[in-house]
Amino acid sequence: MKTVVINDSEEISCDFLVLATGHSARDTYEMLERRGIYLEKKPFAVGVRVEHPQKLINSIQYGIPAHPCLPQAEYSLTFSDPQTGRSVYSFCMCPGGVVMAAASETGCLVTNGMSAYQRNAPYANSALVVTVDGSDFPGNTPLAGVEFQRKWERKAFAVGGSTYRAPAQNLLDFVEGKVSRGVRSSYRPGVVETDLAGALPLEITQALKAGIKGFDRKMHGFLTHEATLTGVETRTSSPVRIVRGDDLQSVSLRGLFPTGEGAGYA
């Protein structure tokens, strides 16, 4: 390690570099691969985002829709699907929040969620995701997981009409394989009613349906016509690992310390 070049212009001399990227720094991963830095593909999870009325989640968890002494209710759910062998789980649950657009590339569609400080929006949302690994990815390169993400983000963009409106479906209709009408979502710029099975791999759709039924057994009322699914959620964690040794340095470049979510160890 001798120097680092920032934005193809500024050059800074250094002996050590702490590289703390986010988990979606695709341009950085591509640059590292070109420079010969040792990378590995790694498992992550993909799926959709679900929205319920917050008062419904409160009623399931507390037995009452609201109380001034109680915070907005949350949940954390897991399910192991015996048919596919995959894990299904809730992720990044946002009480009193909204579903956000999170695409970082043109022609792709990605969902995420957030809650404001007061958590006072009328809906609760959470990702519902299924594990994927190298056997699901196209090819065997270190960036194969990135290409898997891109494939389904582009598919979701197309299914949504290529206008950055997200494909969406009523939760119960998704499980039963029916077309929805009058879908409600906080996602902006809006949603397109469609069968979300067309925006996800078949194995992921099957595992999600089984997982949602399992969640309803743990939280009776979770599976309801009052809930909406919006897709797709693909950025749960880094699809790439910048491999480092016991000394936390890159195994292929002394002085480079990969850290943060983008290092692939979170």
GUZA-530587 format. One record per residue (C-alpha): residue number from 1; residue in three letters; x, z, y. Coordinates in steps of 0.1 Angstrom, whole numbers. Layout:
R     k     r      px      pz      py
R   NUM   Ala       X       Z       Y
...
END
This chain:
R     k     r      px      pz      py
R     1   Met       0       0       0
R     2   Lys      15     -11      33
R     3   Thr     -12     -23      56
R     4   Val     -50     -27      58
R     5   Val     -67     -56      77
R     6   Ile    -100     -48      93
R     7   Asn    -126     -76      98
R     8   Asp    -100    -103      92
R     9   Ser     -83     -94     126
R    10   Glu     -70     -59     132
R    11   Glu     -40     -49     111
R    12   Ile     -31     -12     106
R    13   Ser       0       0      88
R    14   Cys      -7      28      63
R    15   Asp       7      43      31
R    16   Phe     -26      57      19
R    17   Leu     -61      44      23
R    18   Val     -93      63      15
R    19   Leu    -119      36       7
R    20   Ala    -153      51      11
R    21   Thr    -178      23       9
R    22   Gly    -215      25       1
R    23   His    -229      13     -33
R    24   Ser    -240     -20     -19
R    25   Ala    -207     -32      -3
R    26   Arg    -207     -65     -22
R    27   Asp    -184     -82       2
R    28   Thr    -158     -55      -3
R    29   Tyr    -161     -56     -41
R    30   Glu    -156     -94     -39
R    31   Met    -125     -90     -17
R    32   Leu    -111     -63     -40
R    33   Glu    -116     -86     -70
R    34   Arg     -98    -114     -53
R    35   Arg     -69     -91     -44
R    36   Gly     -65     -81     -81
R    37   Ile     -78     -45     -78
R    38   Tyr     -90     -34    -112
R    39   Leu    -128     -31    -113
R    40   Glu    -154     -25    -141
R    41   Lys    -191     -32    -143
R    42   Lys    -211       0    -149
R    43   Pro    -246      10    -158
R    44   Phe    -273      18    -131
R    45   Ala    -311      16    -129
R    46   Val    -337      -8    -116
R    47   Gly    -375      -7    -111
R    48   Val    -401      -3     -84
R    49   Arg    -413      22     -58
R    50   Val    -446      41     -63
R    51   Glu    -468      55     -35
R    52   His    -495      81     -40
R    53   Pro    -516      99     -13
R    54   Gln    -496     130      -5
R    55   Lys    -527     151      -8
R    56   Leu    -531     139     -44
R    57   Ile    -495     149     -52
R    58   Asn    -501     183     -35
R    59   Ser    -533     188     -56
R    60   Ile    -515     180     -88
R    61   Gln    -485     203     -81
R    62   Tyr    -503     231     -62
R    63   Gly    -539     228     -72
R    64   Ile    -549     223     -35
R    65   Pro    -545     192     -12
R    66   Ala    -528     211      16
R    67   His    -520     246      29
R    68   Pro    -502     256      61
R    69   Cys    -477     278      42
R    70   Leu    -467     252      17
R    71   Pro    -444     222      21
R    72   Gln    -454     187      10
R    73   Ala    -452     187     -28
R    74   Glu    -424     168     -46
R    75   Tyr    -418     158     -82
R    76   Ser    -389     148    -105
R    77   Leu    -398     131    -138
R    78   Thr    -379     118    -168
R    79   Phe    -390      99    -199
R    80   Ser    -371      85    -229
R    81   Asp    -387      53    -242
R    82   Pro    -384      53    -281
R    83   Gln    -393      16    -282
R    84   Thr    -366       2    -259
R    85   Gly    -342      32    -261
R    86   Arg    -340      33    -223
R    87   Ser    -344      62    -199
R    88   Val    -371      60    -173
R    89   Tyr    -371      84    -143
R    90   Ser    -382      91    -108
R    91   Phe    -355      87     -81
R    92   Cys    -352      95     -44
R    93   Met    -386     110     -41
R    94   Cys    -398     110      -5
R    95   Pro    -427     134       3
R    96   Gly    -448     124      34
R    97   Gly    -427      92      37
R    98   Val    -427      55      38
R    99   Val    -415      26      17
R   100   Met    -387       7      35
R   101   Ala    -372     -28      34
R   102   Ala    -336     -25      23
R   103   Ala    -323     -61      16
R   104   Ser    -288     -68      27
R   105   Glu    -287    -105      19
R   106   Thr    -308    -135      30
R   107   Gly    -334    -145       5
R   108   Cys    -334    -112     -13
R   109   Leu    -360     -84     -14
R   110   Val    -351     -47     -20
R   111   Thr    -372     -16     -15
R   112   Asn    -362      20      -7
R   113   Gly    -379      50       6
R   114   Met    -375      76      34
R   115   Ser    -392     107      49
R   116   Ala    -390     117      85
R   117   Tyr    -380     153      93
R   118   Gln    -416     166      94
R   119   Arg    -426     147      62
R   120   Asn    -461     142      77
R   121   Ala    -469     106      67
R   122   Pro    -500     104      45
R   123   Tyr    -482      90      14
R   124   Ala    -456     103     -10
R   125   Asn    -433      77     -26
R   126   Ser    -406      76     -52
R   127   Ala    -385      50     -71
R   128   Leu    -395      47    -108
R   129   Val    -365      31    -125
R   130   Val    -351      22    -159
R   131   Thr    -315      23    -170
R   132   Val    -296     -10    -174
R   133   Asp    -261     -17    -187
R   134   Gly    -236     -44    -194
R   135   Ser    -257     -59    -222
R   136   Asp    -284     -67    -196
R   137   Phe    -260     -85    -172
R   138   Pro    -252    -122    -170
R   139   Gly    -216    -127    -181
R   140   Asn    -189    -102    -186
R   141   Thr    -171    -101    -152
R   142   Pro    -167     -68    -132
R   143   Leu    -193     -81    -108
R   144   Ala    -219     -90    -134
R   145   Gly    -241     -61    -124
R   146   Val    -241     -74     -88
R   147   Glu    -253    -108    -101
R   148   Phe    -280     -90    -121
R   149   Gln    -292     -73     -89
R   150   Arg    -292    -105     -70
R   151   Lys    -311    -124     -96
R   152   Trp    -341    -100     -95
R   153   Glu    -339     -94     -57
R   154   Arg    -342    -132     -53
R   155   Lys    -370    -133     -78
R   156   Ala    -389    -106     -59
R   157   Phe    -384    -125     -27
R   158   Ala    -399    -156     -43
R   159   Val    -428    -138     -59
R   160   Gly    -436    -122     -25
R   161   Gly    -439    -157     -10
R   162   Ser    -404    -160       5
R   163   Thr    -415    -143      37
R   164   Tyr    -399    -108      31
R   165   Arg    -433     -94      21
R   166   Ala    -429     -74     -10
R   167   Pro    -448     -80     -43
R   168   Ala    -471     -51     -50
R   169   Gln    -497     -40     -75
R   170   Asn    -520     -11     -82
R   171   Leu    -504      14    -105
R   172   Leu    -532      14    -131
R   173   Asp    -535     -24    -130
R   174   Phe    -498     -27    -136
R   175   Val    -500      -5    -168
R   176   Glu    -531     -24    -179
R   177   Gly    -518     -59    -170
R   178   Lys    -545     -67    -145
R   179   Val    -544     -85    -111
R   180   Ser    -550     -61     -82
R   181   Arg    -571     -65     -51
R   182   Gly    -569     -46     -19
R   183   Val    -535     -31     -25
R   184   Arg    -523      -6       2
R   185   Ser    -487       1      10
R   186   Ser    -467      15      39
R   187   Tyr    -440     -12      33
R   188   Arg    -434     -35      63
R   189   Pro    -437     -64      70
R   190   Gly    -464     -61      43
R   191   Val    -471     -69       7
R   192   Val    -484     -96     -15
R   193   Glu    -508     -87     -44
R   194   Thr    -493    -100     -76
R   195   Asp    -483     -90    -111
R   196   Leu    -450     -71    -108
R   197   Ala    -441     -81    -143
R   198   Gly    -431    -114    -128
R   199   Ala    -405     -97    -107
R   200   Leu    -388     -77    -134
R   201   Pro    -371     -82    -168
R   202   Leu    -396     -79    -197
R   203   Glu    -377     -49    -212
R   204   Ile    -378     -31    -178
R   205   Thr    -416     -37    -175
R   206   Gln    -422     -24    -210
R   207   Ala    -402       7    -204
R   208   Leu    -418      14    -170
R   209   Lys    -453      11    -185
R   210   Ala    -444      36    -213
R   211   Gly    -427      59    -188
R   212   Ile    -456      59    -164
R   213   Lys    -480      70    -192
R   214   Gly    -455      97    -201
R   215   Phe    -453     109    -165
R   216   Asp    -491     111    -165
R   217   Arg    -490     135    -195
R   218   Lys    -467     158    -175
R   219   Met    -485     153    -141
R   220   His    -521     146    -150
R   221   Gly    -535     123    -123
R   222   Phe    -502     105    -117
R   223   Leu    -516      73    -133
R   224   Thr    -544      64    -109
R   225   His    -560      36     -89
R   226   Glu    -550      55     -58
R   227   Ala    -513      46     -63
R   228   Thr    -494      14     -55
R   229   Leu    -462      -1     -69
R   230   Thr    -439     -21     -46
R   231   Gly    -409     -40     -59
R   232   Val    -381     -42     -65
R   233   Glu    -358     -12     -64
R   234   Thr    -323     -23     -75
R   235   Arg    -298      -2     -54
R   236   Thr    -300      32     -72
R   237   Ser    -262      34     -77
R   238   Ser    -231      12     -76
R   239   Pro    -231     -16    -102
R   240   Val    -193     -16    -100
R   241   Arg    -166      10    -106
R   242   Ile    -132       8     -87
R   243   Val    -112      23    -115
R   244   Arg     -90      52    -106
R   245   Gly     -66      75    -125
R   246   Asp     -63     112    -129
R   247   Asp     -46     113     -95
R   248   Leu     -77      97     -79
R   249   Gln     -58      66     -69
R   250   Ser     -66      30     -79
R   251   Val     -50      23    -113
R   252   Ser     -38     -11     -99
R   253   Leu     -27      -1     -63
R   254   Arg      -8      31     -54
R   255   Gly     -21      46     -22
R   256   Leu     -56      33     -25
R   257   Phe     -81      62     -30
R   258   Pro    -116      49     -39
R   259   Thr    -143      75     -31
R   260   Gly    -179      78     -20
R   261   Glu    -208      61     -38
R   262   Gly    -191      27     -37
R   263   Ala    -163      39     -59
R   264   Gly    -187      40     -88
R   265   Tyr    -183      76     -99
R   266   Ala    -213      91     -82
END
